[in-house]
Amino acid sequence: MAGMNIGAVLQQLDGLFRRGEYARIEPFMLEAVAAADAARDKGAMLALLNELMGYYRSLSRGADSLRVARRALGLVEELGLQGSVQHATTLLNVATAYRADGQIDTAIAQFAEAGRMLDALPVSDPRLRATLHNNLSLAWQEAGAHDKALAELEQALPLVRTRADGEVDAAVTLTNMALSRLRLGQLVRARDELFEAMALFERQPQLSGHYSAALAGLAEVAYREGRLQDAVGYYERALADIEARHGRNMHYVITLESLALACETLDPQRAGSLTGQARAIRATLV
């Protein structure tokens, strides 16, 4: 039985994201997984499960993401890929799924295992190593350990800056650095990193899905500096981007709550309405 042309499938998937056809993405991915299964192309299935895991994570569908994660790890074992690049890549995605689901200790343990796997590989992969540092930094952020998060990000940044195609990854890393600096009170450095990140994002042919995080970061900077109208504008742009890409997920809720806070002085009535909206959406995600 002929295998699947996974490159063509992933190009079609990229096209759906690029054209903003978000309602078609999940059905397309599920059909592709079923087709790979029918073709007994387990390598293609593993690649697709990794994509599906990340997609569910982006929608704050933690249970679905972890269900796919368990299936992907089982497939790694079935294929005899233990200790391989594919195993390390899958484990990074699994760890990220646990982090997004709030299981931070499990995520950190999985990231540590992925790091040991990368150390043991005969050839270093800078992209994977940077992915490890970036995603582990997010786990440390959620644990409130922002010094540890910055230490990981400072290792990631030079790895992505040296790549010809690394501008988006550099922008993501700078955004994450800025968010930790905000928690540590390093407002000026955070602002500079966010403006650099925005410039990198905005000169790409298509905006990254991480663009909204930079917008929300700039909103927080503006709020702390007392520029409330600017903060509201940045939060509104971030919300529009999140909703268009991922729907009203947990990131949308958190950003909506931040917008409500920024509106408290400017428009208390709107602030109350936004808080109620955020509470209602949050209840549907728990």
N, C-alpha and C positions, 0 to 999 in steps of 0.2 A: 504493500500500500504506500502510495507516495506521501512524503512528508509535507508539512505546511511551509509555505514561503513566509517565514516569520518577519523578515525584513519588510515585505510588502504590507503585511498586516499592521506592523507598528507604524509604517508611514501613513496608512489610512487612519489609524488612531490619532497620530499627530495632526492630521488634517482636520479631524473633528474638533480637537482642542483649538487649533489655529483659527478655524471658522466660527468658533463659539457655538457649535452645535452640541451643547452639553446634554440635552435630553437623549441624544442618540448614543452617548458614550457607554453607559452601563450595558444596554442591550447588545451593542457591538462587541464589547469585551466578553460577555457571557457566551455569545454565539461563537466567538473565536476560541474560547477555552473548550467548548463542546466539540468544535471542529478538530482541534488539536488532539483531543481525547479519542475521537473517532478515527483519526489518522494514526493513532498510537505514536504520535510525535511528542515524546515526553519532554524533550529539550525545549520545544516551542511552548509546551504547556507551562513549564517552569517560568519561562520569560513572561508569559501572559499572567500567571498567578502573581508574580512580583508587581506587575503593572496594576492588577486589580486590587491587590492589597493596599497599594499607595492611594489608589482612587477612593476606596472606601474610607481610608484614613482622612483624606481631605474633606470628606463629607461628614466627619465626626460620627461615622458608623463603626464604632470600635468593635462591637461583637462580630460584625461581618468581616472586618479587616483581620481580626485574630483567627477567625474560622479559616480564612484563606491562608493565613500565615502557617497554621498547623498543617494544612494540605501541602503547602510548598515545601516545608521542612521534611515531610514524609516522602515527597517526590525526590528531594536531594538524596535521601538515604536509599531510596529505591534505585536511583541511577548510579549509586556508588560514587557520589561526588564529594564525600566528606573531606574537608580540608582544602577544597578547591576554591578558585576565584568565585565560581557560581555559588558555592556554599557560603562564602564570606559575604557576597552581595545579598543573598537571601537573608542571612542572619542580620545584616544591617537593617534591612527592611522590616524584619520581624521585630527587632528591638525598637525601631521607630514606631511600629504599630502599638507595642506595649506602652511606650512613652505617651503617645496620643491618647491612649485609653486610661491614662493616669496611674499606671502600674510602674512607677518610676524605679523602684529597687530592681524589679525584674528587668526593666529596660537597660539599666546601667550594667547589670550582670551580663546581659546578652551583648551589649556593646563591648565589654571587656573580652568576651569570648571571641567576638569578631576581630578585635585588635590582635589577639594572640594568633589567630588564623592568618591575618595579613602579615604579621611578623615572620611567620613560618614559610610564606610563599617565596619561591626562588627569585621572583622578579617583583620589585615594588611597583604598585599601581598608584600614582599620585592622586588620581581622581577618587579612587575608593578610600584612600587614606584621608583625603580632605572631607569626604562624605562622613566618615567615622567621626572626625573631630567636630564637624558642624552639628551632627545629630546628637552626639554625646553632650555637646555644649547646651543643647536645648533641654536635655534631661537634667543637667545640673542647674539650669535656670529655673526649671519647675520645682527643683528641690530647694531653691533659694540660695544656692551656692554659686554666686555670680563671679567670684574670683576664680573658681575652678572652670566655669564656663568660658571666661576670658582666656584662660590658659590654653584651653582647647582651640579656641578661635584664632589665637595668635599663632598656633601651629598650622591651622588650615589656610590662613590668608596667603602666605608665600607660595604654598602648593598650587593654589588656583591662579595667582597672578602670573605665574610663569607659563601658563598654557595659553596658546593663541586663541582658543575658544573659551577662555575662562572668565570673561567679563561678567556674565550673569552670576556665576558662582562667587565671584569676588563681591558683587553687589549684595548677594544673600549673606555672605560672611560679614561684610561691613554692617549690614542691618542688624544681624544678631549681636555683633559687638556693641553697637550703639544701644540696643535694648538692655544689655547687662550694665553698660555704663550709666544709663538712666537710673537703674536700681541702686547703683553705687554712688549716685550724686555727681557723676562726671558729665555735667550738662554740656559744656562747650565741646568736648571731644565727641560726645554722642551726636551733637548737631552736625559737626564737620563730617563725621562718618556717614550720617544719613544723607547729607547733600551729595556726597561722593557716590553713595549707592544709587540715589535717584538719577544722577547723571548717567551712570552706567546702565541702569534699567532703561532709561528713556531713549538711549541711542541704539537700542536693539530693534530689529525689524518687527518684533512682536513683544509686547509687555509680558514679563514673567508673572507666574502665579504668586510670586513672593513680593510683588510690587506693593500690594496692600499693606504688608507689614512695615515697609519703609514709610508709607503715607501715615500709618497709625503712629509710628515713632515720631515723625515730624509734628503730628498733632499733639503728642504728649509734650514735646519740647515747647511748642507754642503755648500750651496750657500753663506749663510751669513758668514761662516768661511773662504770663499775663496777657498774651495775645489771643484772647478768647475767640474772636471771629475767625482768625486764621486756623485755630484748633478745630473749630466746627467744620470749616471747609475741608480740611485734610481728612477728618473722620468721615465726612459724607462721601468723599471720593473713595476712601478705603472701603466703606460699606457697599457702595455700588459695584466695586471690583469684586469683592468677596461674593456678593449675591449672584453676580453674573456667572462666575466660575463654579462656585460650590454650593449655591443656595444658602439658606439661612442656617449655617452650621454653628458650632460653638465659637469659632473665631468671630463670626458675625455678631453673636450675642455679646461677647466681651467688648467688641468695638462699639456696639450700640449703647452699652452701659457707660462706656467712656464718653460717647457723644452726649448722653444725658447729663453727665457730670459737667461737661464743658458748657452746657446750655443753662445750668442752674441760675447763673447770674444774668445772662442775656435774656432768657425766656423761660421762667420757672414753669409755666404751664406746659410748654413743649417738653421740658425736662421730665415732668411727671408722666406725660404720655409715653415718652420713649422708655422710661423705666418700666412702665406697665407692659409695653411691647416686648421688651427684653425678657421680662419675667415669664411671659406667656410662651415665648419661643424656647426659652431654657427648659421649661416644663416638658416640652415635647421631645427634648433630646436626652433627658435623664433616663 
